[in-house]
């Protein structure tokens, strides 16, 4: 599977599960930040370091959307190399895992994310 096919597949799953608004860049960025924070937690990065990083980033001007997305991609590739994993293989395994669960499982989790601001209210 190519990354382009995986991207289209996950975009369709996301929109189908959470509504088309869930594919807005702002929500995707908030969810990406949440996943990055969870990864930092797994690796033992202390919360005060995470907060310092966020404060430093937000004290500056926003960068270019595509360049920042590329930076995220490269950091993930380097991280996966450091742990001996292939990022596309990991993404495929995770895609199969989430696709196997009932949509209601994710809708409940999404409602909690809406409550704390990491996601938008789904459209009816």
Backbone torsions as a table, in degrees:
resi	resn	phi	psi	omega
1	UNK	NA	137.3	178.2
2	UNK	-86.4	161.3	177.7
3	UNK	-64.5	-31.7	178.7
4	UNK	-64.9	-44.8	178.1
5	UNK	-64.8	-41.4	178.6
6	UNK	-63.7	-41.6	178.5
7	UNK	-60.4	-46.2	178.8
8	UNK	-64.5	-39.9	179.8
9	UNK	-63.3	-46.2	-178.5
10	UNK	-71.9	-36.3	175.9
11	UNK	-61.2	-43.3	179.0
12	UNK	-64.9	-43.1	178.4
13	UNK	-62.2	-43.5	-179.2
14	UNK	-62.3	-49.5	-179.8
15	UNK	-63.6	-40.2	-180.0
16	UNK	-67.3	-39.8	-175.4
17	UNK	-79.2	-41.4	-172.6
18	UNK	-113.9	-6.6	-177.7
19	UNK	101.0	155.9	-176.0
20	UNK	-60.0	-29.3	179.1
21	UNK	-63.6	-20.8	-179.2
22	UNK	-71.0	-10.4	177.6
23	UNK	-96.4	8.7	175.6
24	UNK	-70.0	140.2	-176.1
25	UNK	-54.3	-38.4	-178.7
26	UNK	-62.0	-44.1	178.6
27	UNK	-67.0	-42.0	178.7
28	UNK	-61.0	-39.1	179.2
29	UNK	-65.8	-40.8	178.3
30	UNK	-63.6	-41.1	179.1
31	UNK	-68.1	-37.3	177.0
32	UNK	-63.5	-42.1	177.5
33	UNK	-61.2	-42.1	178.3
34	UNK	-61.6	-45.7	178.9
35	UNK	-63.6	-39.5	178.3
36	UNK	-64.5	-39.3	178.0
37	UNK	-65.0	-39.0	177.5
38	UNK	-65.0	-38.5	176.9
39	UNK	-65.9	-41.9	176.9
40	UNK	-60.8	-39.8	178.1
41	UNK	-62.0	-45.6	178.7
42	UNK	-57.6	-38.0	-177.5
43	UNK	-87.1	4.4	174.3
44	UNK	81.7	19.4	176.1
45	UNK	-72.4	122.5	-177.3
46	UNK	-67.0	148.3	-179.5
47	UNK	-55.9	-36.1	-179.1
48	UNK	-66.3	-29.9	176.7
49	UNK	-71.8	-42.5	176.9
50	UNK	-58.1	-45.6	-179.5
51	UNK	-63.7	-39.7	177.6
52	UNK	-62.4	-40.3	178.8
53	UNK	-63.7	-47.5	179.8
54	UNK	-61.5	-44.8	179.3
55	UNK	-61.0	-42.2	-179.9
56	UNK	-64.6	-46.3	-179.1
57	UNK	-60.8	-46.8	-175.5
58	UNK	-78.4	-6.1	175.3
59	UNK	-82.3	-13.0	179.6
60	UNK	-102.9	-178.4	177.9
61	UNK	-80.5	148.2	176.4
62	UNK	-62.1	144.2	177.8
63	UNK	-87.8	-162.5	178.3
64	UNK	-87.7	130.3	-176.5
65	UNK	-52.3	-49.6	-176.3
66	UNK	-70.1	-39.0	178.3
67	UNK	-66.0	-40.4	178.9
68	UNK	-66.8	-39.4	176.5
69	UNK	-63.0	-39.9	177.5
70	UNK	-63.7	-39.5	177.5
71	UNK	-62.3	-41.0	176.0
72	UNK	-60.7	-46.1	-179.2
73	UNK	-60.4	-45.7	-179.3
74	UNK	-66.2	-39.3	177.6
75	UNK	-63.1	-39.7	178.3
76	UNK	-65.9	-42.0	177.5
77	UNK	-60.3	-45.0	179.4
78	UNK	-65.5	-41.2	177.5
79	UNK	-60.2	-47.4	-179.7
80	UNK	-61.3	-39.4	176.8
81	UNK	-61.8	-40.6	-179.3
82	UNK	-64.3	-30.8	-179.9
83	UNK	-100.5	3.7	177.1
84	UNK	74.2	37.0	-179.0
85	UNK	-127.4	156.7	175.7
86	UNK	-99.8	123.9	-175.8
87	UNK	-62.4	-33.6	179.5
88	UNK	-71.7	-40.1	175.8
89	UNK	-61.4	-44.0	178.6
90	UNK	-61.3	-42.9	-179.7
91	UNK	-64.0	-40.5	179.4
92	UNK	-64.4	-44.1	178.9
93	UNK	-62.3	-43.6	179.8
94	UNK	-67.4	-37.7	177.1
95	UNK	-61.0	-45.0	179.2
96	UNK	-64.1	-37.5	179.9
97	UNK	-64.2	-49.4	-176.7
98	UNK	-70.1	-34.2	179.1
99	UNK	-67.6	-23.2	-179.3
100	UNK	-81.7	-17.0	-179.3
101	UNK	-87.6	152.3	179.3
102	UNK	-67.8	142.9	180.0
103	UNK	-54.1	-33.2	-178.4
104	UNK	-60.5	-32.7	176.8
105	UNK	-55.4	-45.8	-177.7
106	UNK	-79.3	-30.3	178.7
107	UNK	-65.8	-37.5	176.1
108	UNK	-64.7	-45.4	178.5
109	UNK	-63.7	-37.9	179.7
110	UNK	-64.1	-39.1	179.1
111	UNK	-59.9	-39.0	177.1
112	UNK	-65.8	-38.7	179.2
113	UNK	-67.1	-37.1	175.6
114	UNK	-60.8	-42.2	-177.2
115	UNK	-61.2	-34.1	179.9
116	UNK	-105.0	9.3	169.2
117	UNK	93.7	7.3	-180.0
118	UNK	-89.1	-1.9	-179.2
119	UNK	-152.5	160.8	178.1
120	UNK	-94.8	154.5	175.7
121	UNK	-61.2	130.5	179.2
122	UNK	-66.6	150.0	177.6
123	UNK	-75.9	144.3	-179.7
124	UNK	-66.9	NA	NA
